[in-house]
């Protein structure tokens, strides 16, 4: 999930239309209002899960953030 979000943030096709940096230096990003379903559907395609919802994806995002499984996005801006 962290690689997927990083790839979206580094892709001009999705940034800033679906996701955007709030603070790039700190690795803080935002999913654009109204685009959460679309982003979840993209993640569902990656995971081969046609029933992916933003609620499910959001739960995973919170889990990995709370457990510090997310790496710092600012470290891979390259």
N, C-alpha and C positions, 0 to 999 in steps of 0.2 A: 504494500500500500504506500509506503514511503517513496519507493522508486516511481510508482505511478504518479503520485502527486508532484514529485520533482520534475518528471517528464512533462506534465501538463504546464507547470510553472515556467519551464524553459522553452515551451513551444508557442510561437507567436499566433498559431491558429487558435489556441485556448487562453492565452494570457494576453490581454486582460478581459477577453469576452466571457470566460467561464470562471477563471481563477485569477487572482492578482496578489502581488506582494503588498503586505501592509508595512512590513519592515524587513527588507531583504537582508540587511546586515545581521539581524537577529533570527532570520529564518521564519518569520511570522507571515502567514498567508491567509487569504480569505476566499471562500467559494462565493461567487457572485450570487446575489439574491435572484431567485427565479431559475438558476442554473443547476441547483443541487440535484434535481431528478436526472438531468442530462449527464452530469458527472458520475452519478451512481450507476447509470446505465452503461457508461463507458467502462467503469470498474467491473460491472457485471459481465461485460463481454470478455474482459481480461481473465476473470475468474471462471468463465464458462457457466455463469449463473444468471439465467434470464429473469429470475425473480428478485434480483438485487434492488434494494430500495435505499434511499438516503438514510433512513433510520438505521438500517443494518450497517451501512458504510460508516455513518457517524459514530455508531457504537464502537466499531473497530478503530476509528481515528482516536476516539477518547481513550480507549484501552491502551493503544500503543503510546499515546502521549503521556498518560498517567504512569505507565510502567517504564517510561524512558526508553522505549524500543525505537522511537523515531530518532534518527540521527539529525544533527543540526543541518538544515538545508543550506545555511550560509557556508558550510564547509565544502559544498560540492557545486558552487556556482561557476567555477572554472572558467 
